[in-house]
Amino acid sequence: MPTFHVLAALFAVYMLVRHLPRAVRLARSPEHRGGAVVPLANVVLAVAILAAAVKGIVSVLMSR
């Protein structure tokens, strides 16, 4: 199971690297705020996946 958590963490980091710059850029521009919903949702999802993966990795390491 630790392999799954590591893969989930890597996927979440990839999602953050891919979507965070666009979400920040769209959130700062006043005329394109409506277009920032999807990248912001992807960033929130990536943070949730990363948190769950880190929690799983820490629990596996603590049990050893």
BASEVEX-659120 format. One record per atom (N, C-alpha, C): residue number from 0; residue in three letters; atom name; x, y, z. Coordinates in Angstrom, 2 decimals. Each point is the difference from the previous one (the first is absolute). Layout:
BEGIN
(atom NUM ala CA (X Y Z)) ...
//
This chain:
BEGIN
(atom 0 met N (0.80 -1.21 0.00)) (atom 0 met CA (-0.80 1.21 0.00)) (atom 0 met C (0.84 1.28 0.00)) (atom 1 pro N (1.23 -0.01 0.53)) (atom 1 pro CA (0.78 1.24 -0.05)) (atom 1 pro C (0.30 0.45 -1.44)) (atom 2 thr N (0.07 -0.95 -0.92)) (atom 2 thr CA (0.25 0.35 -1.39)) (atom 2 thr C (-1.16 0.83 -0.55)) (atom 3 phe N (-1.21 -0.37 0.36)) (atom 3 phe CA (-1.17 0.76 -0.44)) (atom 3 phe C (0.04 1.43 0.53)) (atom 4 his N (0.38 0.15 1.26)) (atom 4 his CA (0.06 1.33 0.60)) (atom 4 his C (1.07 0.86 -0.66)) (atom 5 val N (1.12 -0.61 -0.32)) (atom 5 val CA (1.07 0.74 -0.68)) (atom 5 val C (-0.46 0.42 -1.40)) (atom 6 leu N (-0.65 -0.91 -0.71)) (atom 6 leu CA (-0.50 0.35 -1.34)) (atom 6 leu C (-1.08 1.09 0.08)) (atom 7 ala N (-0.86 -0.07 1.00)) (atom 7 ala CA (-1.01 1.03 0.17)) (atom 7 ala C (0.64 1.35 0.31)) (atom 8 ala N (1.04 0.00 0.82)) (atom 8 ala CA (0.69 1.25 0.32)) (atom 8 ala C (0.68 0.57 -1.25)) (atom 9 leu N (0.63 -0.84 -0.79)) (atom 9 leu CA (0.63 0.47 -1.23)) (atom 9 leu C (-1.03 0.56 -0.97)) (atom 10 phe N (-1.14 -0.65 -0.10)) (atom 10 phe CA (-1.07 0.50 -0.87)) (atom 10 phe C (-0.51 1.35 0.49)) (atom 11 ala N (-0.14 0.15 1.30)) (atom 11 ala CA (-0.48 1.27 0.56)) (atom 11 ala C (1.00 1.12 -0.26)) (atom 12 val N (1.28 -0.30 0.15)) (atom 12 val CA (1.03 1.02 -0.28)) (atom 12 val C (-0.04 0.37 -1.48)) (atom 13 tyr N (-0.17 -0.98 -0.87)) (atom 13 tyr CA (-0.11 0.29 -1.44)) (atom 13 tyr C (-1.21 0.90 -0.28)) (atom 14 met N (-1.13 -0.30 0.63)) (atom 14 met CA (-1.19 0.84 -0.19)) (atom 14 met C (0.24 1.41 0.49)) (atom 15 leu N (0.69 0.15 1.12)) (atom 15 leu CA (0.28 1.34 0.52)) (atom 15 leu C (0.91 0.77 -0.95)) (atom 16 val N (1.04 -0.66 -0.50)) (atom 16 val CA (0.93 0.67 -0.91)) (atom 16 val C (-0.71 0.40 -1.29)) (atom 17 arg N (-0.91 -0.83 -0.44)) (atom 17 arg CA (-0.69 0.28 -1.26)) (atom 17 arg C (-1.09 1.07 0.13)) (atom 18 his N (-0.77 0.00 1.09)) (atom 18 his CA (-1.17 0.86 0.08)) (atom 18 his C (0.17 1.23 0.89)) (atom 19 leu N (0.93 0.00 0.92)) (atom 19 leu CA (0.13 1.12 0.92)) (atom 19 leu C (0.37 1.32 -0.69)) (atom 20 pro N (0.98 0.03 -0.91)) (atom 20 pro CA (0.32 1.29 -0.63)) (atom 20 pro C (-1.18 0.61 -0.77)) (atom 21 arg N (-0.75 -0.84 -0.70)) (atom 21 arg CA (-1.15 0.52 -0.76)) (atom 21 arg C (-1.09 0.48 0.94)) (atom 22 ala N (-0.22 -0.73 1.09)) (atom 22 ala CA (-1.03 0.40 0.96)) (atom 22 ala C (0.35 1.34 0.65)) (atom 23 val N (1.26 0.19 0.33)) (atom 23 val CA (0.42 1.27 0.61)) (atom 23 val C (-0.12 1.13 -1.01)) (atom 24 arg N (0.44 -0.25 -1.23)) (atom 24 arg CA (-0.08 1.04 -1.03)) (atom 24 arg C (-1.44 0.39 -0.29)) (atom 25 leu N (-0.90 -0.97 -0.10)) (atom 25 leu CA (-1.40 0.31 -0.28)) (atom 25 leu C (-0.69 0.64 1.20)) (atom 26 ala N (0.40 -0.37 1.20)) (atom 26 ala CA (-0.62 0.59 1.20)) (atom 26 ala C (0.40 1.46 0.16)) (atom 27 arg N (1.17 0.37 -0.48)) (atom 27 arg CA (0.47 1.38 0.13)) (atom 27 arg C (-0.57 0.92 -1.07)) (atom 28 ser N (-0.38 -0.55 -1.14)) (atom 28 ser CA (-0.52 0.87 -1.06)) (atom 28 ser C (-1.50 0.23 0.23)) (atom 29 pro N (-0.42 1.26 0.04)) (atom 29 pro CA (-1.41 0.28 0.30)) (atom 29 pro C (-0.97 -0.42 -1.10)) (atom 30 glu N (0.45 -0.06 -1.25)) (atom 30 glu CA (-0.94 -0.30 -1.08)) (atom 30 glu C (-0.20 -1.50 -0.23)) (atom 31 his N (0.85 -0.85 0.56)) (atom 31 his CA (-0.10 -1.44 -0.26)) (atom 31 his C (-0.25 -0.79 1.28)) (atom 32 arg N (-0.65 0.57 0.96)) (atom 32 arg CA (-0.24 -0.70 1.28)) (atom 32 arg C (-0.88 -1.23 -0.18)) (atom 33 gly N (-0.93 0.04 -0.93)) (atom 33 gly CA (-0.89 -1.14 -0.22)) (atom 33 gly C (0.74 -1.20 -0.55)) (atom 34 gly N (1.06 0.26 -0.75)) (atom 34 gly CA (0.78 -1.09 -0.57)) (atom 34 gly C (0.95 -0.65 0.98)) (atom 35 ala N (0.08 0.52 1.20)) (atom 35 ala CA (0.93 -0.54 1.00)) (atom 35 ala C (-0.63 -1.11 0.83)) (atom 36 val N (-1.26 -0.30 -0.22)) (atom 36 val CA (-0.69 -0.98 0.84)) (atom 36 val C (0.60 -1.40 -0.18)) (atom 37 val N (0.21 -0.43 -1.22)) (atom 37 val CA (0.51 -1.35 -0.25)) (atom 37 val C (1.43 -0.16 0.49)) (atom 38 pro N (0.93 0.93 -0.32)) (atom 38 pro CA (1.34 -0.17 0.55)) (atom 38 pro C (0.04 0.06 1.53)) (atom 39 leu N (-0.83 0.84 0.60)) (atom 39 leu CA (-0.06 0.05 1.46)) (atom 39 leu C (-0.55 -1.30 0.59)) (atom 40 ala N (-0.98 -0.58 -0.65)) (atom 40 ala CA (-0.53 -1.28 0.46)) (atom 40 ala C (1.06 -1.10 -0.11)) (atom 41 asn N (0.79 0.05 -1.07)) (atom 41 asn CA (1.08 -0.97 -0.15)) (atom 41 asn C (1.07 0.18 1.08)) (atom 42 val N (0.28 1.23 0.36)) (atom 42 val CA (1.00 0.26 1.05)) (atom 42 val C (-0.52 -0.50 1.35)) (atom 43 val N (-1.27 0.25 0.29)) (atom 43 val CA (-0.58 -0.48 1.26)) (atom 43 val C (0.01 -1.53 0.04)) (atom 44 leu N (-0.34 -0.62 -1.11)) (atom 44 leu CA (0.03 -1.46 -0.07)) (atom 44 leu C (1.42 -0.53 0.18)) (atom 45 ala N (0.98 0.66 -0.60)) (atom 45 ala CA (1.39 -0.44 0.13)) (atom 45 ala C (0.48 0.13 1.44)) (atom 46 val N (-0.38 1.06 0.68)) (atom 46 val CA (0.39 0.17 1.40)) (atom 46 val C (-0.65 -1.08 0.87)) (atom 47 ala N (-1.24 -0.33 -0.28)) (atom 47 ala CA (-0.68 -1.06 0.76)) (atom 47 ala C (0.67 -1.35 -0.24)) (atom 48 ile N (0.34 -0.31 -1.23)) (atom 48 ile CA (0.68 -1.25 -0.32)) (atom 48 ile C (1.36 -0.04 0.67)) (atom 49 leu N (0.72 1.12 -0.04)) (atom 49 leu CA (1.32 0.05 0.62)) (atom 49 leu C (-0.10 -0.18 1.51)) (atom 50 ala N (-0.98 0.60 0.62)) (atom 50 ala CA (-0.18 -0.16 1.45)) (atom 50 ala C (-0.30 -1.45 0.36)) (atom 51 ala N (-0.87 -0.64 -0.76)) (atom 51 ala CA (-0.33 -1.40 0.28)) (atom 51 ala C (1.21 -0.91 -0.23)) (atom 52 ala N (0.78 0.29 -1.05)) (atom 52 ala CA (1.17 -0.82 -0.28)) (atom 52 ala C (1.06 0.16 1.08)) (atom 53 val N (0.22 1.23 0.43)) (atom 53 val CA (0.99 0.24 1.06)) (atom 53 val C (-0.45 -0.65 1.30)) (atom 54 lys N (-1.28 0.08 0.30)) (atom 54 lys CA (-0.53 -0.65 1.20)) (atom 54 lys C (0.22 -1.51 -0.08)) (atom 55 gly N (-0.24 -0.58 -1.16)) (atom 55 gly CA (0.22 -1.45 -0.17)) (atom 55 gly C (1.46 -0.38 0.12)) (atom 56 ile N (0.88 0.80 -0.58)) (atom 56 ile CA (1.45 -0.28 0.08)) (atom 56 ile C (0.47 0.11 1.44)) (atom 57 val N (-0.44 1.02 0.70)) (atom 57 val CA (0.41 0.19 1.40)) (atom 57 val C (-0.52 -1.15 0.87)) (atom 58 ser N (-1.23 -0.42 -0.22)) (atom 58 ser CA (-0.55 -1.09 0.82)) (atom 58 ser C (0.74 -1.31 -0.26)) (atom 59 val N (0.39 -0.24 -1.24)) (atom 59 val CA (0.77 -1.22 -0.31)) (atom 59 val C (1.37 0.08 0.65)) (atom 60 leu N (0.65 1.15 -0.07)) (atom 60 leu CA (1.33 0.14 0.59)) (atom 60 leu C (-0.04 -0.06 1.53)) (atom 61 met N (-1.07 0.52 0.59)) (atom 61 met CA (-0.11 -0.03 1.46)) (atom 61 met C (-0.26 -1.41 0.52)) (atom 62 ser N (-0.66 -0.83 -0.79)) (atom 62 ser CA (-0.32 -1.36 0.45)) (atom 62 ser C (1.20 -0.94 -0.08)) (atom 63 arg N (1.05 0.41 -0.67)) (atom 63 arg CA (1.17 -0.89 -0.13)) (atom 63 arg C (0.87 0.07 1.18)) 
//
